Amino acid sequence: MRGRHAQRQYRARVVVGADGRHSTVAELAGAKEYLGYDNPRFYYWAQWPDTPAWPEELRSFGSYLETLRESPVIRPLLDGNAREGKLVGLQKSRFYFREAAGPGFALVGDAGLHKDPVPGYGMTDALRDGRNLGNAILAGGDDPLVRYWRQRDVDSIDLFHFAHDMADPSYVNPLNQLVFARARRTPELMARIRAQADREISPYDVVPVGTVLRIVAGAVLRGRLSVVPAFFAAGKRGVRAQHARRERVEALASLVANPA
């Protein structure tokens, strides 16, 4: 691949686009977007100073809305602590995958994959993909770059869909409320939530099917029928995620079995 700057021309075996959502490298290479959707909500965030009075699990918590002071847990953390820096907002965004490799180029970070930031892991995934891309470049040729791209999709597809699900207002529903209530008193389920946070299992595999069925059955017997539509909606989301992941696993396997 080659590019121009002023009157000079530069050549490289591989040009890496790590230049963010509005990647020039992606545009020049014609990297196509897929699974893209417009952000259905907006975000604001800010930072407050760390103080010894803050509980350990909330020390990095930053917020901005006065409505949060309605919470007896959060109000003491905000009152008396001046915000540091400016209030930052993100009102318009688009989440997507882009073709992350091709002849002479590769994309990493937000240049090739931008997902809803609510679950986090953006920097973690970028570092993981950067390591994998470095190994692909060292291997030489275009085939390792394409394998890097397909592996990135396998590694990222579940969390991409899960981030989309969390953005839906219906995510806070009677079934999920019961699941989290169960997790608070069930060490095994809490351990699975921690495993998901460590990227050891898929977010769609955190709660075993048998556990979900028992929660739903118990709720129905108590007359809480509102869990039923939430249960079927969760099932549809899970099937969609499984199908999307299977497609990408098969694409990677085919590439490994039939190298160019």
C-alpha positions in Angstrom: 0.0 0.0 0.0 1.2 3.5 -0.6 0.2 7.0 0.3 1.1 10.6 -0.3 1.9 13.5 2.0 2.6 16.8 0.2 5.0 15.9 -2.5 6.4 12.8 -0.9 5.3 9.3 -1.5 5.6 6.6 1.1 5.5 2.8 0.6 4.9 0.1 3.2 4.2 -3.6 3.0 1.4 -3.1 5.5 -0.3 0.1 6.6 -2.1 -0.2 9.9 -5.1 2.0 10.6 -5.3 2.7 14.3 -6.8 6.1 13.7 -10.2 5.7 15.3 -13.9 5.8 14.2 -13.2 8.2 11.3 -10.3 6.2 10.0 -8.5 7.6 7.0 -6.9 4.3 6.3 -10.3 2.5 6.3 -11.6 5.1 3.9 -8.7 4.9 1.5 -8.6 1.1 1.6 -12.4 0.9 1.0 -13.0 -1.2 4.1 -16.7 -2.1 4.2 -18.9 -1.8 7.2 -21.1 -4.6 8.4 -23.5 -5.2 11.3 -23.6 -1.4 11.7 -26.4 0.5 13.5 -26.9 4.0 14.8 -26.6 4.6 18.5 -30.1 4.5 20.0 -29.1 6.7 23.0 -26.6 9.3 24.2 -24.1 9.5 27.0 -22.6 12.0 29.3 -19.8 11.4 31.7 -17.4 13.2 34.1 -14.9 12.5 36.7 -14.8 13.1 40.5 -11.7 12.9 42.7 -10.9 9.7 44.5 -11.4 10.0 48.2 -10.8 7.5 51.0 -14.5 7.8 51.9 -15.5 6.1 48.6 -16.1 2.4 48.6 -13.5 0.6 46.7 -15.8 -0.7 44.0 -17.1 2.9 43.3 -13.9 4.8 43.4 -13.7 5.1 39.6 -17.4 6.0 39.3 -18.1 9.3 37.6 -21.6 10.7 37.0 -23.2 14.0 36.0 -27.0 13.9 36.6 -28.6 15.5 39.6 -31.1 12.6 39.5 -28.3 10.3 40.7 -28.5 12.2 44.0 -31.8 10.5 44.6 -29.8 7.3 45.3 -28.8 7.1 49.0 -25.7 5.2 47.9 -24.5 7.6 45.3 -25.5 11.0 46.9 -22.9 10.9 49.6 -20.2 10.2 47.0 -21.1 13.3 44.9 -21.9 15.9 47.6 -18.9 17.8 48.7 -16.7 16.6 45.8 -16.0 19.1 43.0 -16.1 17.6 39.6 -12.7 17.5 37.9 -12.5 18.5 34.2 -15.4 19.1 31.8 -18.6 17.3 31.3 -18.2 15.2 28.2 -21.0 14.1 26.0 -21.6 11.7 23.1 -24.8 12.3 21.3 -24.3 10.8 17.9 -22.4 7.7 17.1 -22.5 4.6 15.1 -21.4 1.1 16.1 -20.1 -1.3 13.5 -17.5 -3.9 12.3 -15.3 -3.0 9.4 -13.4 -5.3 7.2 -10.2 -5.3 9.2 -7.7 -6.5 6.6 -6.9 -6.6 2.9 -4.0 -6.4 0.5 -1.5 -4.2 2.3 -3.6 -2.9 5.1 -5.1 -3.8 8.5 -7.4 -2.0 11.0 -7.3 -2.2 14.8 -9.2 -0.6 17.6 -12.1 1.7 16.8 -11.0 1.9 13.2 -12.1 -1.6 12.6 -14.6 -2.2 15.4 -16.6 0.2 17.4 -19.2 -1.1 19.9 -21.5 0.5 22.5 -19.2 1.4 25.4 -21.6 0.5 28.2 -20.1 -3.0 29.0 -16.5 -1.5 28.7 -13.6 -3.6 27.3 -12.9 -1.3 24.4 -9.3 -0.7 25.4 -8.9 -4.3 26.5 -10.1 -5.6 23.1 -7.9 -3.1 21.2 -4.8 -4.3 23.1 -5.8 -7.9 22.4 -6.3 -7.2 18.7 -3.1 -5.2 18.6 -1.1 -8.2 19.9 -2.8 -10.5 17.4 -2.2 -8.1 14.5 1.4 -7.8 15.4 1.8 -11.5 15.2 0.0 -11.6 11.9 2.3 -8.9 10.4 5.4 -10.8 11.6 4.1 -14.0 9.9 4.2 -12.1 6.6 1.7 -12.0 3.7 -1.9 -11.2 3.4 -3.4 -14.5 4.7 -2.3 -14.0 8.3 -3.9 -10.5 8.2 -7.2 -12.0 7.1 -7.0 -14.6 9.8 -6.4 -11.9 12.3 -9.6 -10.2 11.1 -11.7 -13.3 11.2 -10.4 -14.2 14.7 -11.2 -10.6 15.9 -14.8 -11.2 14.8 -15.1 -14.5 16.7 -13.6 -12.9 19.8 -15.8 -9.8 19.6 -19.2 -10.8 18.2 -20.9 -11.8 21.5 -20.0 -8.7 23.4 -21.0 -6.5 20.4 -24.5 -8.0 20.4 -24.6 -7.9 24.2 -23.7 -4.2 24.2 -26.6 -3.6 21.8 -29.0 -5.6 24.0 -28.0 -3.5 27.1 -28.9 -0.3 25.2 -32.5 -1.4 24.8 -34.8 0.0 27.5 -36.4 -3.5 27.8 -33.1 -4.9 29.1 -34.2 -3.8 32.6 -37.0 -6.2 32.9 -38.6 -8.5 35.5 -36.6 -11.5 34.4 -33.2 -9.8 34.6 -34.2 -8.3 38.0 -34.9 -11.7 39.3 -31.7 -13.1 37.8 -29.5 -10.5 39.5 -31.4 -10.9 42.8 -30.7 -14.7 42.6 -27.0 -13.9 41.8 -26.6 -11.9 45.0 -27.4 -15.0 47.1 -25.9 -17.6 44.8 -22.0 -17.8 44.8 -21.9 -20.1 41.8 -23.9 -17.6 39.7 -21.9 -14.7 40.9 -18.7 -16.6 40.0 -20.1 -17.0 36.4 -20.8 -13.2 36.3 -17.2 -12.6 37.3 -16.0 -15.1 34.7 -17.9 -13.2 32.0 -16.3 -9.9 33.2 -12.9 -11.6 32.7 -14.0 -12.6 29.2 -13.8 -16.3 30.1 -17.4 -17.1 29.1 -19.9 -15.5 26.8 -22.4 -13.0 28.3 -25.1 -15.3 26.8 -23.8 -18.3 28.8 -23.7 -16.7 32.2 -27.0 -18.1 33.4 -27.5 -21.7 32.6 -30.8 -22.5 30.8 -31.9 -24.7 33.7 -31.5 -21.9 36.2 -33.5 -19.5 34.0 -36.3 -22.0 33.7 -36.5 -22.5 37.4 -36.5 -18.7 38.0 -39.3 -18.3 35.4 -41.3 -21.2 36.8 -41.1 -19.9 40.3 -42.1 -16.4 39.2 -45.1 -17.7 37.3 -46.2 -19.8 40.3 -46.2 -16.6 42.4 -48.3 -14.8 39.8 -45.5 -12.7 38.3 -46.5 -13.4 34.7 -44.5 -10.4 33.4 -41.4 -12.6 33.3 -42.8 -14.6 30.4 -42.5 -12.1 27.6 -39.0 -11.1 29.0 -38.1 -14.8 28.9 -39.0 -15.2 25.2 -37.3 -12.0 24.3 -34.1 -13.1 26.0 -34.4 -16.4 24.1 -34.6 -14.6 20.7 -31.5 -12.5 21.6 -29.6 -15.6 22.6 -30.4 -17.4 19.4 -29.5 -14.4 17.3 -26.1 -14.2 19.1 -25.4 -17.9 18.7 -26.2 -17.8 15.0 -23.9 -14.7 14.5 -21.1 -16.4 16.4 -21.5 -19.7 14.5 -21.2 -17.9 11.2 -17.9 -16.3 12.2 -16.5 -19.4 13.7 -17.2 -21.2 10.4 -15.7 -18.4 8.4 -12.5 -18.7 10.4 -12.4 -22.4 10.3 -12.8 -22.4 6.5 -10.0 -19.9 6.1 -7.7 -22.0 8.2 -8.6 -25.2 6.4 -8.3 -23.6 2.9 -5.5 -21.0 2.9 -5.1 -19.1 -0.3 
